[in-house]
Amino acid sequence: MKKKILKIIGLFLLALVNAGGAWPAALTVNYADIVLDNLQPGIPTSWLQSTGSALGVNNTDALGANVYFEILIPNKNQLKAGYEPIPNVSWIKPERISFWLKANETENLDLIVYAPYDQKLFGRQYQAILMAYTLAGAGVMQDSIKTMVFLNFSTEPYNREALNKKVREDQTNDKIVMIYPKMTSLKKVSLKRRLDFSRLVVTNNSSEKITLALYAVGLANTPPLARLISFKNPVIELNNKESKSIDMSIDLPLLKLKEGRPILILIGAKDTANPPKIGQFGLLIVQFN
């Protein structure tokens, strides 16, 4: 009888691990409240690029785990004075919404904020919740961490001359990796074929060799792209002052989009240091037939 009970318990534990990949799990993060200031409607903002630090998620358990991110709308009791609930959770996009995290390892991620242009957003303050969690068997939440995200929009649009000056300064800054062009638009693209794209170029402006990891984030209401976009070289090594093209493919038929609906994709690059300190991105707008 005792052996039978132990066998049942063993099978139960194995089922939990196989079903959720996260039994048990203990998450920790390297961030508290996330605050982004001077946001501009219609212009993406990268947490890594803005702050020089990534969102670190650590699995302190002896077992690996599937980690998930979700953006939640706070209730009235959770709101900080002067803040409104975020109108659309799609404004906030973690670099990845799910990933496998090995035991006692840390994953460092970027966080992208993008709100479509609307004059009504200037001067507004919004609040959201970023939740990182794991799942045990049968989809039961095993471990979760909730962090408040505060979005503070600028009171007025960027001055075009000042913005151009900042871009020129970035080009001469020897500590910044650059991706050009900053925005590329592809028109009359067919949804029935795979899109191969290589117009973006990443440049190492520093005096040292650097290794960069590439990632893609679909902005606004664009569906998750992690499994639909592939980079020919997801990790790029650049010597000082060297440039390389970013070769990528998008399996457009799998997006299941309606004809004519454009998508906005952020192509990012971050250094592979632990934790990363350098981040840069370019934008790709795809318009369909």
C-alpha positions in Angstrom: 0.0 0.0 0.0 2.8 2.4 0.9 4.6 1.7 -2.4 1.4 2.3 -4.3 0.9 5.7 -2.6 4.5 6.7 -3.3 4.1 5.7 -7.0 0.9 7.8 -7.2 2.7 10.8 -5.7 5.6 10.3 -8.0 3.4 10.2 -11.1 1.5 13.3 -9.9 4.7 15.3 -9.5 5.9 14.2 -12.9 2.6 15.2 -14.4 2.9 18.7 -12.8 6.4 19.2 -14.2 5.5 18.0 -17.7 2.3 20.0 -17.8 3.5 23.3 -16.6 7.3 23.1 -16.6 7.3 25.0 -13.3 6.8 22.9 -10.2 7.9 24.4 -7.9 9.4 27.8 -8.9 10.5 30.8 -7.0 10.8 34.1 -9.0 12.7 37.2 -8.0 13.1 40.4 -10.0 15.7 43.2 -10.0 13.2 46.0 -10.4 10.6 47.7 -8.2 8.2 50.3 -9.7 8.8 51.0 -13.3 8.6 54.7 -14.2 8.9 56.2 -17.7 8.9 60.0 -18.1 8.5 62.3 -21.0 6.8 59.8 -23.2 5.6 60.8 -26.7 2.5 59.5 -28.3 3.4 57.7 -31.5 7.0 57.2 -30.6 8.2 53.9 -29.0 10.3 54.0 -25.8 12.7 51.3 -24.7 13.3 50.7 -21.0 16.8 49.4 -21.6 17.7 52.3 -23.9 16.2 54.9 -21.6 17.6 53.7 -18.3 20.6 51.6 -19.2 19.2 48.6 -17.3 17.1 45.6 -18.2 14.3 43.8 -16.4 16.0 40.9 -14.7 13.9 37.8 -13.8 15.6 35.2 -11.7 14.5 31.6 -11.0 15.9 30.7 -7.6 14.6 27.2 -7.6 16.3 23.9 -8.4 13.9 23.2 -11.3 13.5 25.1 -14.6 10.2 26.9 -15.2 8.1 28.5 -17.9 7.8 32.2 -17.1 5.0 34.4 -18.4 4.4 38.1 -18.5 1.0 39.8 -18.5 -0.1 43.4 -18.3 -3.0 44.1 -16.0 -5.2 47.1 -15.4 -5.1 48.3 -11.7 -8.3 48.9 -9.8 -9.2 52.2 -8.2 -7.7 51.2 -4.8 -4.3 50.5 -6.5 -4.0 53.8 -8.4 -1.5 56.4 -7.3 -2.8 59.9 -6.9 -2.9 61.7 -10.3 -2.8 58.5 -12.3 -5.5 56.8 -14.5 -5.8 53.1 -15.4 -4.0 52.4 -18.7 -6.6 52.6 -21.5 -5.1 49.7 -23.5 -2.7 47.1 -22.2 -1.2 46.7 -25.6 0.7 49.9 -25.0 3.2 47.9 -22.9 5.1 45.1 -24.5 7.8 43.0 -22.8 10.5 41.8 -25.1 9.0 38.3 -24.7 5.7 37.3 -23.1 6.9 33.8 -22.2 10.2 31.9 -22.0 11.9 29.0 -20.4 14.1 29.9 -17.4 16.6 27.3 -16.2 17.2 26.7 -12.5 19.2 29.5 -10.7 19.5 31.5 -13.9 18.5 35.1 -14.8 16.8 36.4 -18.0 17.3 40.1 -18.8 14.6 41.6 -21.0 13.7 44.9 -22.5 10.3 46.6 -22.0 8.7 48.7 -24.8 6.1 51.3 -24.4 4.2 52.6 -27.4 0.9 54.5 -27.5 -0.5 55.4 -31.0 -0.4 59.2 -31.6 -3.3 61.1 -30.0 -3.1 64.7 -28.9 -5.3 63.9 -25.9 -2.4 61.9 -24.3 -0.1 64.9 -23.8 0.3 65.6 -20.1 -1.6 62.5 -19.0 -0.4 59.9 -16.5 -1.3 56.3 -16.7 -0.7 53.3 -14.5 -0.6 49.5 -15.2 0.6 46.3 -13.6 3.4 44.1 -15.0 2.9 40.6 -13.7 5.6 37.9 -14.0 4.4 34.4 -13.1 4.9 30.6 -13.5 2.3 27.9 -14.0 2.1 24.6 -12.2 0.1 21.6 -13.4 -3.3 22.2 -15.0 -2.5 25.8 -15.6 -2.6 26.8 -11.9 -0.5 29.9 -11.2 2.4 28.8 -9.0 4.4 32.0 -8.3 3.8 35.6 -9.3 5.3 39.0 -8.9 3.3 42.2 -9.6 5.0 45.5 -10.3 3.5 48.9 -10.9 4.2 50.7 -14.2 3.8 54.4 -14.3 3.7 56.2 -17.7 4.1 59.9 -17.7 3.5 61.6 -21.1 5.2 64.8 -22.0 3.1 68.0 -21.9 4.0 69.0 -25.4 5.4 67.3 -28.6 9.0 67.0 -29.3 10.6 70.0 -30.9 11.7 68.8 -34.4 15.0 70.7 -34.3 15.9 69.4 -30.9 15.0 65.8 -31.9 17.2 66.0 -35.0 20.0 67.4 -32.8 19.7 64.5 -30.4 19.9 62.0 -33.3 23.1 63.7 -34.5 24.6 63.5 -31.0 23.7 59.8 -30.8 25.6 59.2 -34.0 28.8 60.6 -32.6 28.4 59.0 -29.1 31.1 56.3 -29.0 29.1 54.4 -26.3 26.0 53.8 -28.4 25.1 51.1 -30.8 23.0 52.5 -33.7 20.4 50.9 -35.9 19.6 52.7 -39.2 17.3 53.7 -40.8 15.3 54.5 -37.7 12.1 53.8 -39.6 11.4 51.8 -42.7 8.1 51.3 -44.5 7.2 48.4 -46.8 4.1 48.8 -48.9 1.9 46.4 -50.9 3.3 43.4 -49.1 1.5 40.1 -49.7 0.2 38.2 -46.7 0.5 35.0 -48.7 4.3 34.8 -48.6 7.2 34.9 -46.3 8.8 38.3 -46.0 12.6 38.4 -46.2 14.1 41.7 -45.0 17.6 43.1 -44.7 17.4 46.9 -44.9 18.3 47.6 -41.3 22.0 48.1 -40.4 23.5 47.9 -36.9 26.7 49.8 -36.2 29.1 49.6 -33.3 30.3 53.2 -32.7 32.4 52.2 -29.7 36.2 51.5 -29.7 35.7 48.0 -28.4 34.3 44.8 -29.8 30.7 44.1 -28.8 28.2 41.2 -29.1 24.6 42.0 -29.6 21.4 39.9 -29.3 18.5 40.8 -31.6 14.8 40.7 -30.8 11.5 41.8 -32.3 8.4 43.2 -30.7 5.0 43.8 -32.4 3.7 47.2 -31.3 0.1 48.3 -30.6 -2.3 45.5 -31.5 0.2 43.5 -33.6 0.0 39.9 -32.6 3.0 38.3 -30.7 5.8 37.8 -33.1 8.3 35.6 -31.2 7.6 32.5 -33.3 6.9 34.3 -36.5 10.2 36.2 -36.9 13.5 34.6 -37.4 16.9 36.2 -37.6 19.6 34.7 -39.8 22.1 35.7 -37.1 20.2 36.3 -33.8 23.6 37.1 -32.2 25.9 39.6 -34.0 29.6 40.3 -33.2 30.8 43.7 -34.2 34.3 45.0 -34.1 34.9 48.7 -33.3 33.3 51.0 -36.0 31.9 47.9 -37.8 28.5 47.7 -39.4 26.4 44.7 -40.4 22.9 44.2 -41.9 20.1 42.6 -39.9 18.8 39.7 -42.0 15.4 38.5 -40.9 12.3 36.7 -42.1 8.6 37.0 -41.1 6.1 34.2 -41.7 3.3 36.5 -42.7 0.7 33.8 -43.6 0.8 32.7 -39.9 -0.1 36.2 -38.7 -3.7 35.7 -39.9 -4.2 39.4 -40.5 -6.9 41.1 -42.6 -5.8 42.6 -45.9 -4.8 46.2 -45.7 -4.1 46.3 -41.9 -0.5 47.6 -41.3 1.7 46.2 -38.6 4.4 48.1 -36.6 7.5 46.0 -35.6 10.3 47.2 -33.4 13.6 45.5 -34.1 15.9 45.8 -31.1 19.5 45.0 -30.3 21.0 44.7 -26.8 24.5 43.8 -25.6 25.0 40.3 -24.2 26.6 41.4 -21.0 24.9 40.3 -17.8 23.1 42.5 -17.2 22.9 44.3 -20.6 23.4 48.1 -20.5 23.2 49.1 -24.2 20.0 49.0 -26.2 18.9 50.4 -29.5 16.1 49.8 -32.0 14.7 50.5 -35.4 11.1 50.4 -36.7 9.6 48.5 -39.5 6.1 49.4 -40.8 4.5 46.7 -43.1 1.5 47.6 -45.2 -0.4 44.9 -47.1 -2.2 44.7 -50.4 
